[in-house]
């Protein structure tokens, strides 16, 4: 048994936020059906891990490694065609959750918006993910991950030593809105279980990213404090070691700071944990000079043994070898029928009784179109007719 056995999800999303959300639902047992476009649009593939218009061998290799689309089926519909909209309506009438990430207003034009579907299925949970929300003054603006991080303060809080803002290296806004969407959907699913009623969820990437800036905003609302980029403090910093690699050491607690100073042989810096002005800068410079006397891994071992907080700054190839993630099952090793042994990112949610699981590799575009149409009562002749008319693929 899986937690979401019996729950059907229609996933109209591309790129990362929606697919990440439905990956979580699929890992937990939901039947996730990717409702995909018959042709690529805008030079972007079906999701972050599928290249646009790939030849069959490239598509199959991409599918084998694509954790975003695992445990999902694919039906390819040209929703600009009336016949394809009718197929979607039939699917939607017997589904629990729909999630889409078109620009606000697009689903209305396609005739697959919440109001239309709710008339067919009052219990449907319909989640729309967009950059700024359905009713924002910015609703019609195009946008991407760095834009939402910028407007919500994350880029403004992150900078190099000279104070220049830098784009975050991880997709914080995309994954952040995906997680919020999953939480909202599960809340709505509980209400549906109790009342039989569905509802509409309006998720904004910018809104969800604001959650990550919440502590800084609280301090601003309370004290008017505006953090400065590139502001280096002794107890929370990134240090360059003697081998050119980096480590972080974050020790705001006094006892951890003392352990850190003793581990690096600089007990004289214990009073400088929260130094100000030139004294602060001098402490930072002296710690950096000390860090150059050993390699990154030597420092990490020494500081960990002392009981202080430290971690190596990994490149992505080092992440893939870390014993913590390997022990926690965060790298799945799977046997693919044509690609051999492949690896995927694992499941971070660890349930003791009903853990999520890998059940199937990502589908090829339209792999389940015929199967799903047959389940809706379409004959082989009608399916052939729809394909010839360009309504399906």
CORSULLIN-V375366 format. One record per residue. N is the residue number from 1. RES is the residue in one small letter. SS is DSSP state (2 for helix, 1 for strand, 0 for the rest). PHI is phi in degrees with one decimal (999 if undefined). PSI is psi as a letter, one per 30 degrees, with the letter a starting at -180 (none if undefined). Layout:
n: {N;N}
res: {RES;RES}
ss: {SS;SS}
phi: {PHI;PHI}
psi: {PSI;PSI}
This chain:
n: {1;2;3;4;5;6;7;8;9;10;11;12;13;14;15;16;17;18;19;20;21;22;23;24;25;26;27;28;29;30;31;32;33;34;35;36;37;38;39;40;41;42;43;44;45;46;47;48;49;50;51;52;53;54;55;56;57;58;59;60;61;62;63;64;65;66;67;68;69;70;71;72;73;74;75;76;77;78;79;80;81;82;83;84;85;86;87;88;89;90;91;92;93;94;95;96;97;98;99;100;101;102;103;104;105;106;107;108;109;110;111;112;113;114;115;116;117;118;119;120;121;122;123;124;125;126;127;128;129;130;131;132;133;134;135;136;137;138;139;140;141;142;143;144;145;146;147;148;149;150;151;152;153;154;155;156;157;158;159;160;161;162;163;164;165;166;167;168;169;170;171;172;173;174;175;176;177;178;179;180;181;182;183;184;185;186;187;188;189;190;191;192;193;194;195;196;197;198;199;200;201;202;203;204;205;206;207;208;209;210;211;212;213;214;215;216;217;218;219;220;221;222;223;224;225;226;227;228;229;230;231;232;233;234;235;236;237;238;239;240;241;242;243;244;245;246;247;248;249;250;251;252;253;254;255;256;257;258;259;260;261;262;263;264;265;266;267;268;269;270;271;272;273;274;275;276;277;278;279;280;281;282;283;284;285;286;287;288;289;290;291;292;293;294;295;296;297;298;299;300;301;302;303;304;305;306;307;308;309;310;311;312;313;314;315;316;317;318;319;320;321;322;323;324;325;326;327;328;329;330;331;332;333;334;335;336;337;338;339;340;341;342;343;344;345;346;347;348;349;350;351;352;353;354;355;356;357;358;359;360;361;362;363;364;365;366;367;368;369;370;371;372;373;374;375;376;377;378;379;380;381;382;383;384;385;386;387;388;389;390;391;392;393}
res: {x;x;x;x;x;x;x;x;x;x;x;x;x;x;x;x;x;x;x;x;x;x;x;x;x;x;x;x;x;x;x;x;x;x;x;x;x;x;x;x;x;x;x;x;x;x;x;x;x;x;x;x;x;x;x;x;x;x;x;x;x;x;x;x;x;x;x;x;x;x;x;x;x;x;x;x;x;x;x;x;x;x;x;x;x;x;x;x;x;x;x;x;x;x;x;x;x;x;x;x;x;x;x;x;x;x;x;x;x;x;x;x;x;x;x;x;x;x;x;x;x;x;x;x;x;x;x;x;x;x;x;x;x;x;x;x;x;x;x;x;x;x;x;x;x;x;x;x;x;x;x;x;x;x;x;x;x;x;x;x;x;x;x;x;x;x;x;x;x;x;x;x;x;x;x;x;x;x;x;x;x;x;x;x;x;x;x;x;x;x;x;x;x;x;x;x;x;x;x;x;x;x;x;x;x;x;x;x;x;x;x;x;x;x;x;x;x;x;x;x;x;x;x;x;x;x;x;x;x;x;x;x;x;x;x;x;x;x;x;x;x;x;x;x;x;x;x;x;x;x;x;x;x;x;x;x;x;x;x;x;x;x;x;x;x;x;x;x;x;x;x;x;x;x;x;x;x;x;x;x;x;x;x;x;x;x;x;x;x;x;x;x;x;x;x;x;x;x;x;x;x;x;x;x;x;x;x;x;x;x;x;x;x;x;x;x;x;x;x;x;x;x;x;x;x;x;x;x;x;x;x;x;x;x;x;x;x;x;x;x;x;x;x;x;x;x;x;x;x;x;x;x;x;x;x;x;x;x;x;x;x;x;x;x;x;x;x;x;x;x;x;x;x;x;x;x;x;x;x;x;x;x;x;x;x;x;x;x;x;x;x;x;x}
ss: {0;0;0;0;0;0;0;1;1;1;1;0;0;0;0;0;2;2;2;2;2;2;2;2;2;2;2;0;0;0;1;1;1;1;1;1;0;0;0;0;1;0;0;1;0;0;0;0;0;0;0;0;0;0;0;2;2;2;2;2;2;2;2;2;2;0;2;2;2;0;0;1;1;1;1;1;1;0;0;0;0;2;2;2;2;2;2;2;2;2;2;2;2;0;0;0;1;1;1;1;0;0;0;0;0;2;2;2;2;2;0;0;0;2;2;2;2;2;2;2;0;0;0;0;1;1;1;1;1;1;0;0;0;0;0;0;0;0;0;0;0;0;0;0;2;2;2;2;2;2;2;0;0;0;0;0;0;0;1;0;0;0;0;0;1;0;0;0;0;0;0;2;2;2;2;2;2;2;2;2;2;2;2;2;2;2;2;2;2;2;2;2;2;2;2;0;0;0;1;1;1;1;1;1;2;2;2;2;2;2;2;2;2;2;2;2;2;2;2;2;2;2;2;0;0;0;0;0;0;0;0;0;1;0;0;1;1;1;1;1;0;0;0;0;0;1;1;1;1;1;0;0;0;2;2;2;2;2;2;2;2;2;2;0;0;0;2;2;2;2;2;2;0;0;0;0;2;2;2;2;2;2;2;2;2;2;2;2;2;2;2;0;0;0;0;2;2;2;2;2;2;2;2;2;2;0;0;0;0;0;1;1;0;0;0;2;2;2;2;0;0;0;2;2;2;2;2;0;0;0;1;1;1;1;1;1;0;0;0;1;1;1;1;1;1;0;0;0;0;0;0;0;0;0;0;0;0;0;0;0;0;0;0;0;0;0;0;0;2;2;2;2;2;2;2;0;0;0;0;2;2;2;2;2;2;2;2;2;0;0;0;1;0}
phi: {999;-117.2;-56.2;-111.1;-53.4;87.6;-96.4;-105.1;-126.0;-103.0;-110.3;-97.2;-94.5;-130.2;58.6;-122.3;-55.9;-63.0;-57.5;-66.7;-59.7;-73.1;-61.2;-60.3;-66.1;-67.0;-58.9;-92.6;109.4;-66.4;-83.1;-104.0;-111.1;-77.0;-93.3;-110.6;-73.3;-74.1;-133.8;-64.5;-128.4;69.7;70.0;-115.5;-74.4;-68.9;-160.2;-63.8;-112.2;-124.4;-68.9;-68.8;44.9;-77.0;-65.4;-52.7;-68.1;-71.5;-63.1;-67.5;-65.2;-61.6;-63.1;-63.8;-102.1;-88.5;-71.1;-64.1;-112.5;-66.6;58.7;-130.4;-109.2;-129.7;-124.5;-103.6;-124.6;-90.6;-71.0;-78.9;-93.6;-57.2;-63.0;-70.0;-62.0;-65.2;-61.3;-61.0;-60.0;-65.3;-63.0;-66.6;-65.1;-120.8;-123.3;-98.4;-134.6;-124.7;-132.4;-137.8;-138.7;-69.8;-60.3;-52.3;99.3;-66.5;-64.2;-64.6;-64.0;-84.0;74.4;-128.9;-76.4;-59.1;-59.3;-64.4;-70.4;-64.1;-68.5;-84.2;-146.2;-60.4;-89.6;-70.3;-102.6;-117.6;-111.4;-109.0;-107.1;-144.3;-64.6;-125.0;96.4;-76.3;-123.7;-74.2;-62.7;-99.7;-56.0;-94.0;-77.1;-70.1;-168.5;-143.7;-41.3;-61.9;-65.9;-70.3;-65.4;-70.6;-70.8;-92.7;95.6;-67.1;-69.1;-64.8;-93.8;-121.7;-155.2;-81.0;-58.6;-88.3;87.2;-76.7;-63.7;-128.0;-72.2;-64.5;-82.9;-114.6;-88.8;-66.4;-68.2;-64.7;-71.0;-61.1;-69.2;-63.0;-66.6;-63.0;-63.3;-62.1;-63.2;-62.3;-62.7;-66.6;-63.5;-65.8;-66.3;-64.5;-62.8;-60.5;-61.0;-86.9;-120.3;81.3;-99.5;-91.6;-165.7;-102.3;-113.8;-110.9;-108.8;-111.1;-58.9;-64.5;-59.2;-68.1;-66.1;-59.4;-56.6;-75.3;-98.2;-60.1;-63.9;-65.9;-66.2;-60.8;-67.0;-67.6;-61.4;-80.4;-119.4;73.5;-81.8;-116.0;-62.7;-103.0;-68.9;69.7;-82.0;-91.1;-122.7;-61.2;-88.1;-146.4;-160.9;-106.8;-116.7;-93.5;-88.9;-66.7;-94.6;83.9;-92.6;-119.9;-142.4;-106.8;-137.2;-125.5;-136.3;-73.7;-75.3;-61.3;-70.2;-71.3;-62.9;-62.3;-62.8;-61.8;-60.7;-67.1;-64.5;-95.1;73.4;-127.9;-62.1;-65.4;-91.6;-55.9;-70.3;-98.0;-53.4;-120.7;-63.5;-117.5;56.6;-63.4;-63.7;-62.9;-61.6;-64.5;-64.2;-61.3;-63.4;-72.4;-63.1;-60.7;-61.3;-64.1;-62.4;-74.7;-87.6;-139.4;-78.2;-55.4;-67.4;-64.0;-65.2;-59.8;-65.1;-63.4;-71.0;-65.1;-61.7;-78.7;86.7;-98.4;-89.5;-159.2;-155.1;-73.7;-86.7;-88.7;-78.2;-64.7;-69.1;-75.8;-55.4;-65.4;-107.7;-67.3;-69.0;-61.3;-66.7;-66.5;-64.8;-81.1;71.5;-85.5;-125.6;-80.6;-115.3;-127.4;-95.3;-95.7;-61.0;-122.9;-100.9;76.0;-78.2;-127.0;-116.7;-138.0;-67.0;-86.6;-101.0;-79.1;-85.9;-105.8;-99.6;-75.8;-98.1;-130.8;-66.7;-66.1;-156.1;-77.0;-122.1;-159.4;-73.6;-57.8;-82.1;-73.6;-53.8;74.0;-57.9;-111.1;-56.2;-63.9;-58.6;-71.9;-65.2;-61.8;-66.9;-90.6;97.7;-76.8;-80.3;-60.6;-66.1;-67.3;-62.2;-62.4;-64.9;-63.3;-68.7;-65.3;-81.5;80.8;-82.2;-135.8;-141.3}
psi: {k;l;e;g;k;f;k;k;k;k;j;g;l;a;c;e;e;e;e;e;e;f;e;e;e;e;e;g;f;k;j;k;j;j;j;l;k;f;k;l;k;g;g;k;a;f;a;f;g;j;l;k;h;k;l;e;e;e;e;e;e;e;e;e;g;j;f;f;g;l;h;l;l;k;k;j;k;j;f;f;k;e;e;e;e;e;e;e;e;e;e;f;f;h;l;e;k;k;k;l;h;l;k;k;f;e;f;e;e;f;g;g;l;e;e;e;e;f;e;e;i;f;g;k;j;j;k;k;k;l;e;g;l;f;g;l;f;g;e;g;k;l;l;l;e;e;e;e;e;e;f;g;f;e;e;f;f;k;l;l;f;g;g;k;k;k;k;k;f;l;i;e;e;e;e;e;e;e;e;e;e;e;e;e;e;e;e;e;e;e;e;e;e;e;f;f;k;a;l;k;k;j;k;k;e;e;e;e;f;f;e;f;g;e;e;e;e;e;e;e;e;e;f;g;k;j;k;k;k;g;j;k;l;e;f;j;l;k;k;k;l;f;g;f;l;l;l;k;j;j;i;f;k;e;e;e;e;e;e;e;e;e;e;g;g;h;f;f;f;e;f;g;e;h;l;l;b;e;e;e;e;e;e;e;e;e;e;e;e;e;f;f;f;l;l;e;e;e;e;e;e;e;e;e;e;f;g;l;k;l;k;k;j;k;l;e;f;e;e;f;f;k;f;e;e;e;e;g;g;f;j;k;j;k;j;k;f;f;g;b;k;l;k;l;k;a;j;f;j;j;k;e;e;i;k;l;l;k;f;l;l;k;l;l;k;g;e;g;e;e;e;e;e;e;f;f;g;k;l;e;e;e;e;e;e;e;e;e;f;g;f;l;none}
